[in-house]
Amino acid sequence: MVYHMKTTIDLPDDLLMEAKTAAILRKTTLRQLVARGLRRELQSASEDEPSAIRSLRRLDAGPWRGVSADHYVEDLRRNWA
């Protein structure tokens, strides 16, 4: 189930006009444009993780398919001798 919550944010007038124009040109809504931007920003914030974990998360082929990077690293740490 998907929930939506309304919120109010204050943006500089020039940024709001640019965002509205971009939404129109991309044939999307301001809501979708803002949501995509927030998701992208939050995803890039996770790049502060150690590079080994980040690299494992990006793998989507071969023997790593279906392997959770978090579980893999946790298992390595548990068995570290």
Secondary structure in CASP SS format (residue, H / E / C, confidence):
PFRMAT SS
TARGET T0000
AUTHOR 0000-0000-0000
METHOD secondary structure of the structure
MODEL  1
M C 1.00
V C 1.00
Y C 1.00
H C 1.00
M C 1.00
K C 1.00
T C 1.00
T C 1.00
I C 1.00
D C 1.00
L C 1.00
P C 1.00
D H 1.00
D H 1.00
L H 1.00
L H 1.00
M H 1.00
E H 1.00
A H 1.00
K H 1.00
T H 1.00
A H 1.00
A H 1.00
I H 1.00
L H 1.00
R C 1.00
K C 1.00
T C 1.00
T C 1.00
L H 1.00
R H 1.00
Q H 1.00
L H 1.00
V H 1.00
A H 1.00
R H 1.00
G H 1.00
L H 1.00
R H 1.00
R H 1.00
E H 1.00
L H 1.00
Q H 1.00
S H 1.00
A H 1.00
S H 1.00
E H 1.00
D H 1.00
E C 1.00
P C 1.00
S H 1.00
A H 1.00
I H 1.00
R H 1.00
S H 1.00
L H 1.00
R H 1.00
R H 1.00
L C 1.00
D C 1.00
A C 1.00
G H 1.00
P H 1.00
W H 1.00
R C 1.00
G C 1.00
V C 1.00
S C 1.00
A H 1.00
D H 1.00
H H 1.00
Y H 1.00
V H 1.00
E H 1.00
D H 1.00
L H 1.00
R H 1.00
R H 1.00
N C 1.00
W C 1.00
A C 1.00
END
